Amino acid sequence: MSAVEIRKVETSKDLRAFIEVHYDLYEGNEYDVPNLYSDDMNTLSKDKNAAFDFCEADYFIAYKDGKPVGRVAAIINNKANEKWGRKSVRFGWIDFIDDLEVSRSLMKAVEDFGRSRGMTEVIGPLGFTDFDPEGMLTDGFDQLGTIATVYNYPYYPRHMEQLGGFVKDNDYMEFKIFVPDEMPEKHSKIAKMVQERYNLRIKKLAMKDVFEKGYGEKIFALINQTFKDLYGYSELSQRQIHQYINMYLKMADLELITVVEDASEGNRLVGAAITIPSLSRALQKCRRGRLFPFGWWHLLRALKFHKTEGVDLLLIGVLPEYRKKGVTALIFYDLIPRYQKYGFKWGESQVEMETNESVQSQWQYFETINHKRRRCYKKEL
């Protein structure tokens, strides 16, 4: 049996090889949704990702018989560690063949990276921030992935159990929410009531609002306030906010983005939802994550012509003091008719902490299926 060799990513050529590992391992898989190569390159490049203002990371590739058989990123988010009072090294972008020697060698590289920097625990899978994929799929292996999550084979969590020392740190749930043929009556009543009682108003944005009138920054400032108490969250910096405005909003169909303002508080932004047509099938048609020669066309058909049956609910945020005032109902009171017009049949909720009952309760007026679960693991060093 040949030994596993772990090599640290040192050059741009190494980084390209690191990214290619996933494409090699999942090529042709019917459930995996590969990232765009350019997106991964931007996220993992230390001179491009604003998260490196407060993060440090190394990447490792496992080789066996001279061939790449796995990869992992070791990440320290210093801002999150300071906020939560932890000394955590994160692991993310983890892939490996079904060989326990490979997964063990990769995790040892992460542990060694963490120990050398004074960390006392390993947690993950996590990225640099909450805007990177979180959790390892533990249920729902026969379900199509999304742009915001990562698919993995069923043997991944089995390896985590066999490696020893890894325990549950946090579990996530994902829901498939079916778009109703008609607006739920209860939903409609709540939406109309909160507009009258609390003077809340739906606002639809134009590109000028997003990029010239400051609504892009307002939305992500709201997300900072909304997500601040969630597992492992670190507040977005101004540089990150500008990065995400360009990433999420530049190509967005603004019909599928809704914000709610409190007219009695000087049009204060109190809720927002960023939703996009599902890009899952389109990304599967981008050969190894490339836009050319034909990948761009499949993405354009989904984004602009809505040639897809699903919609991804990427970000939904409501200020804590407004969560019991029906803001989410008001958001979907606006969005449901637009989903119906575009022919969307379902939405994907993205990851929700299993303990976050207030978030899960927002789907109570819809037909839903809890079709996926994910886990973040922890190991003491």
Solvent accessible surface area in square Angstrom, and as a share of the most:
residue,aa,sasa,rsa
1,M,213,0.95
2,S,43,0.28
3,A,79,0.61
4,V,24,0.14
5,E,87,0.39
6,I,56,0.28
7,R,105,0.38
8,K,86,0.37
9,V,22,0.13
10,E,124,0.56
11,T,75,0.44
12,S,73,0.47
13,K,148,0.63
14,D,42,0.22
15,L,16,0.08
16,R,106,0.39
17,A,36,0.28
18,F,0,0.00
19,I,1,0.00
20,E,36,0.16
21,V,6,0.03
22,H,15,0.07
23,Y,12,0.05
24,D,79,0.41
25,L,41,0.20
26,Y,7,0.03
27,E,89,0.40
28,G,79,0.76
29,N,34,0.17
30,E,114,0.51
31,Y,56,0.21
32,D,8,0.04
33,V,10,0.06
34,P,19,0.12
35,N,40,0.21
36,L,27,0.13
37,Y,34,0.13
38,S,54,0.35
39,D,68,0.35
40,D,9,0.05
41,M,33,0.15
42,N,71,0.37
43,T,26,0.15
44,L,1,0.01
45,S,13,0.08
46,K,106,0.45
47,D,118,0.61
48,K,98,0.42
49,N,13,0.07
50,A,1,0.00
51,A,2,0.01
52,F,35,0.15
53,D,89,0.46
54,F,26,0.11
55,C,9,0.05
56,E,65,0.29
57,A,6,0.04
58,D,22,0.11
59,Y,9,0.03
60,F,22,0.09
61,I,4,0.02
62,A,0,0.00
63,Y,27,0.10
64,K,27,0.11
65,D,112,0.58
66,G,58,0.56
67,K,139,0.59
68,P,59,0.37
69,V,18,0.11
70,G,0,0.00
71,R,10,0.04
72,V,0,0.00
73,A,0,0.00
74,A,0,0.00
75,I,0,0.00
76,I,1,0.01
77,N,1,0.01
78,N,67,0.34
79,K,62,0.26
80,A,5,0.04
81,N,20,0.10
82,E,147,0.66
83,K,95,0.40
84,W,94,0.33
85,G,70,0.68
86,R,69,0.25
87,K,115,0.49
88,S,3,0.02
89,V,0,0.00
90,R,10,0.03
91,F,0,0.00
92,G,1,0.01
93,W,33,0.12
94,I,13,0.07
95,D,1,0.01
96,F,1,0.00
97,I,54,0.28
98,D,82,0.42
99,D,32,0.16
100,L,55,0.27
101,E,55,0.25
102,V,0,0.00
103,S,1,0.00
104,R,114,0.41
105,S,25,0.16
106,L,0,0.00
107,M,4,0.02
108,K,117,0.50
109,A,12,0.09
110,V,0,0.00
111,E,16,0.07
112,D,60,0.31
113,F,12,0.05
114,G,0,0.00
115,R,124,0.45
116,S,83,0.54
117,R,102,0.37
118,G,44,0.43
119,M,28,0.13
120,T,68,0.39
121,E,14,0.06
122,V,0,0.00
123,I,8,0.04
124,G,0,0.00
125,P,13,0.08
126,L,4,0.02
127,G,1,0.01
128,F,1,0.00
129,T,4,0.02
130,D,30,0.16
131,F,29,0.12
132,D,18,0.09
133,P,33,0.21
134,E,16,0.07
135,G,8,0.07
136,M,3,0.01
137,L,2,0.01
138,T,47,0.27
139,D,76,0.39
140,G,7,0.07
141,F,45,0.19
142,D,94,0.49
143,Q,53,0.24
144,L,42,0.21
145,G,5,0.05
146,T,2,0.01
147,I,55,0.28
148,A,39,0.30
149,T,5,0.03
150,V,49,0.28
151,Y,11,0.04
152,N,6,0.03
153,Y,48,0.18
154,P,68,0.43
155,Y,29,0.11
156,Y,2,0.01
157,P,14,0.09
158,R,106,0.39
159,H,4,0.02
160,M,1,0.00
161,E,125,0.56
162,Q,97,0.43
163,L,26,0.13
164,G,35,0.34
165,G,51,0.49
166,F,20,0.08
167,V,87,0.50
168,K,95,0.40
169,D,38,0.20
170,N,13,0.06
171,D,9,0.05
172,Y,8,0.03
173,M,28,0.13
174,E,0,0.00
175,F,22,0.09
176,K,39,0.16
177,I,11,0.06
178,F,56,0.24
179,V,26,0.15
180,P,32,0.20
181,D,142,0.74
182,E,140,0.63
183,M,50,0.22
184,P,24,0.15
185,E,123,0.55
186,K,114,0.48
187,H,2,0.01
188,S,19,0.12
189,K,122,0.52
190,I,35,0.18
191,A,0,0.00
192,K,105,0.44
193,M,69,0.31
194,V,0,0.00
195,Q,42,0.19
196,E,150,0.67
197,R,159,0.58
198,Y,62,0.24
199,N,52,0.27
200,L,0,0.00
201,R,105,0.38
202,I,51,0.26
203,K,57,0.24
204,K,60,0.25
205,L,12,0.06
206,A,53,0.41
207,M,76,0.34
208,K,117,0.49
209,D,15,0.08
210,V,4,0.02
211,F,85,0.35
212,E,127,0.57
213,K,118,0.50
214,G,29,0.27
215,Y,22,0.08
216,G,0,0.00
217,E,69,0.31
218,K,89,0.38
219,I,0,0.00
220,F,0,0.00
221,A,46,0.35
222,L,4,0.02
223,I,1,0.01
224,N,15,0.08
225,Q,85,0.38
226,T,17,0.10
227,F,30,0.13
228,K,90,0.38
229,D,105,0.54
230,L,49,0.24
231,Y,28,0.11
232,G,16,0.15
233,Y,1,0.01
234,S,2,0.01
235,E,104,0.46
236,L,6,0.03
237,S,31,0.20
238,Q,94,0.42
239,R,115,0.42
240,Q,1,0.01
241,I,8,0.04
242,H,83,0.37
243,Q,52,0.23
244,Y,16,0.06
245,I,11,0.06
246,N,75,0.39
247,M,111,0.50
248,Y,40,0.15
249,L,1,0.00
250,K,119,0.50
251,M,115,0.51
252,A,6,0.05
253,D,24,0.13
254,L,23,0.11
255,E,62,0.28
256,L,1,0.00
257,I,0,0.00
258,T,0,0.00
259,V,0,0.00
260,V,0,0.00
261,E,11,0.05
262,D,7,0.03
263,A,38,0.29
264,S,75,0.48
265,E,100,0.45
266,G,70,0.67
267,N,84,0.43
268,R,93,0.34
269,L,18,0.09
270,V,0,0.00
271,G,0,0.00
272,A,2,0.01
273,A,0,0.00
274,I,1,0.01
275,T,1,0.00
276,I,14,0.07
277,P,1,0.01
278,S,15,0.10
279,L,13,0.06
280,S,2,0.02
281,R,132,0.48
282,A,7,0.06
283,L,4,0.02
284,Q,54,0.24
285,K,114,0.48
286,C,2,0.01
287,R,151,0.55
288,R,58,0.21
289,G,3,0.03
290,R,80,0.29
291,L,63,0.31
292,F,149,0.62
293,P,90,0.56
294,F,140,0.58
295,G,3,0.03
296,W,116,0.41
297,W,106,0.37
298,H,45,0.20
299,L,16,0.08
300,L,54,0.27
301,R,79,0.29
302,A,4,0.03
303,L,27,0.13
304,K,87,0.37
305,F,108,0.45
306,H,29,0.13
307,K,120,0.51
308,T,29,0.17
309,E,81,0.37
310,G,1,0.01
311,V,0,0.00
312,D,0,0.00
313,L,7,0.03
314,L,23,0.11
315,L,15,0.07
316,I,32,0.16
317,G,1,0.01
318,V,10,0.06
319,L,3,0.02
320,P,59,0.37
321,E,95,0.42
322,Y,10,0.04
323,R,111,0.41
324,K,200,0.85
325,K,64,0.27
326,G,16,0.15
327,V,1,0.00
328,T,26,0.15
329,A,10,0.08
330,L,0,0.00
331,I,0,0.00
332,F,6,0.02
333,Y,58,0.22
334,D,15,0.08
335,L,0,0.00
336,I,3,0.01
337,P,62,0.39
338,R,50,0.18
339,Y,7,0.03
340,Q,67,0.30
341,K,136,0.58
342,Y,45,0.17
343,G,42,0.41
344,F,7,0.03
345,K,115,0.49
346,W,58,0.20
347,G,4,0.03
348,E,14,0.06
349,S,9,0.06
350,Q,12,0.05
351,V,40,0.23
352,E,13,0.06
353,M,39,0.17
354,E,47,0.21
355,T,100,0.58
356,N,31,0.16
357,E,130,0.58
358,S,77,0.50
359,V,46,0.27
360,Q,36,0.16
361,S,51,0.33
362,Q,32,0.14
363,W,10,0.04
364,Q,120,0.53
365,Y,67,0.25
366,F,25,0.10
367,E,123,0.55
368,T,48,0.28
369,I,87,0.44
370,N,58,0.30
371,H,16,0.07
372,K,2,0.01
373,R,70,0.25
374,R,3,0.01
375,R,70,0.26
376,C,0,0.00
377,Y,8,0.03
378,K,49,0.21
379,K,46,0.19
380,E,115,0.52
381,L,58,0.29
